[in-house]
Amino acid sequence: MANSKVTLLRRVRVDGGWRYYPAAYAQNGKVKPEVVIVAGQEVKHPTGYYALRYYKGAKLIIAPEADGCSRSICSLNAGAAFHH
């Protein structure tokens, strides 16, 4: 199955506006609240929201968690893998 990788991102406010960064994870695999990975380092950003990034065919999809993520995950193929 092609294009089945899903990545959790956090969109945060920075000096130049808003940017997406990968979410940070604890040793137990849970997401660290309000923490992202920037240049290999964990940085806390209290302002922002989570989103999922995946491909649907050749099209890149970024779905905000509050609305589209649960539906997006359900619409992916049954064998889709979540990667962090």
N, C-alpha and C positions, 0 to 999 in steps of 0.2 A: 504494500500500500504506500503510495507516495504522498508527500506533504501532510504528514500526520503529527508533526511536532507543534506543541503549544507552549508559549513562554509567558510567564507572568511579569508584567512591567508595572512601573509606577510613574505616572506623569506628575512632575513636580515643578514648582516655580523656582527659577534661577534668575540671575541678574539679567540675562538676555531674553527672558520670557518663560515659556513652558517647554520642558524636555522630557522624553521617556528614558528611564533607566531600568535595568533589571532589578527585581525585588531581591532583598537579602534574606537568607534562610538560616535558622539556628541549627545546631548539631542534630536535633531531633526531627528536622525536616519541616518544621513549622515556619511560616513567614514571620519575619521580625517586623512588628508594626512600625510604619513610617521610616523604614531604613532601606536605602538603595545602594547599589554598587556603582561607584564613580571612579574610573581609572584604577580599578582593582581594590579600592578601599571602601569600607562601609561608611556611609554618611547619612545622618538623620535629617529628613525633610518632613516637617509636620504638615505642610500644605501640599495637597495633591490627592490623587485617586489612583486606584489600580485598574489595569486593563489587560486583556489577553491579546497576544500577537500570534497569528498563524496564517498560513496560506490556503486559499481556496483555489485550486488550480495554480495559475501563475500570478494571481492577484493577492497582494498582501492585505490582510484584514487586521485592524486593531479595534477591538470591541471593548468599550467601557464596561467595567464590572457591574456597576449599579443597574444597568439595563440589559445589555446584550450578552454578557458572559455566560450566564447559565443557559440561555438559548443557543449561544454559539457552540458551547461544548456539546450540547445535546444534538446539534445539527452536524457535528463532525462524525466521521465514520466510527463505528463501534470500537475499532481497534486503535484509535488515536492514543498517542502517548503524551503525557504531560511531562515536560522537562524543565528543570531549574538549574 
